[in-house]
Amino acid sequence: MAKHRVAEVVGTGGTLLVGSSEEGACLKAILVCKFAASGVCTVYNGQTASGTVVATIDCSTIDAQGTYEFDCYLDTGLFVAVTGGAARVSVVYY
């Protein structure tokens, strides 16, 4: 059984890259821990923001806080970008 890892990504240009184009990565969930005005979390299948968009989460209101489960394999890697002030998410992957 794979061990889950957690990484925090904070807004204003915060990014996270997991896996490689050869091995890919598995995304378990994204937790929106703190919302912020104009906050957005974008999840990509790829190594950069030019990859295929898997999800876009609006992190600008308190209603966004919570857990978004994915349980998916991304064949070219997992890239997460958070923009907008102090928005904060935790990415659970393996």
PENOR-V883475 format. One record per helix or strand of 3 or more residues. SS is the DSSP state (H for helix, E for strand). FROM is the first residue (numbers start at 1). LEN is the number of residues. If there is no record, write none. Layout:
SS&FROM&LEN, SS&FROM&LEN
//
This chain:
E&5&6, E&14&5, E&24&11, E&40&6, E&52&7, H&62&3, E&66&9, E&78&6, E&88&6
//
